[in-house]
């Protein structure tokens, strides 16, 4: 779809010169630390360890191939710390603060029994009478929560993650399925909505400041987010047909047959 609808095979004036000036096949070596980071994440199931290893190996690789300098890593400019280490920390502080605040709010709501009431309300509704209905409820609520947070998926998944996990647990969905539906729908169609998604705003802002193209409008950026649209359709198809749906068997093993798991819930 990107090939069919994207670009028309034309380039703006000056784009070829910028590409020729900046292209360097040596930068492909930076894919090696990324691959190692992904392998560590899959093998250890420890995202903090994986990210740390990725940053360290990425820094060493960049320095070794002269793609980075020590000033790029950490330095002092005009009496203030600079470099991607300090820049990364400062740019993430707003998100970190937001997520910590959300955890605090969720702790209060959990202590007051609000999350339990929300979970029971969903499961006692018509949607909660079947596994498929519960998955539809998961889709609707995580999408609405992400919309409220303006597309900040870390905050929305932190907010609704506990409720979604409990809903999935009570209908015996495997944790893999619960997690895939949570982060999948959080990063799907809701991120495409203009004027409400932070990613659309960022995309429009990043398209400005170039002589060879005009800045993109919010609707133009939104219409180009084909991946999010297709992700939503794939997940919706998965819920309707049951494709990829697995249940939690003994010792947490994923099983396909509802008769194989232990909690004996009503499934559809």
C-alpha angles and dihedrals in degrees: 000000000000088000093049099044104025127097102325090243095285131122130205124247111281096015094106092051092051091049093048092049096050106032114110124166089205089076089070088080087074087073089070095069088045091053091048091049091053092047091051091048092052095043099044101028085219110124093184092056091045095050092047091052090046093052094046095046092042091053093047092047093048092050093045093054094040092246090122135032127209087252088060089055100045133338144134122260122181090346094306129103115259138176133083094287095061092032091053092050094048094046092051097047094089092053092044091051091048093050093047089051090050090052089052092050092047090050090056093046091048092049090050092051094243095127091051090052092049091050093047091046092056095044093047092051124088090265091056093060093083138029091244091052091049089053090051088052090051090051094050098045099045089046092051092045092051089049091054091053091050094247096310094143097185090062095042094049090046090051100046100024095090093049093046091048091052093047091050092045093054092054090043098244112163115255090243090060093046091050094046093051092046100051093030097058092037088061097039134078097341091067090059097061110111119231091018105057120080089207092060090051092048092047092053092047093049091054092063129087099050125116097209098056138039117241112265121243122233092255092050092053091045094051090052095057092095094150093063091049093050092045090057093050093048092050092045089052088049092055095045096047099030091238109166093005112147133175132218111259131183114317089012094290116155114246130183100205114076089214091063098065126081110229096068099214123169108268134184 
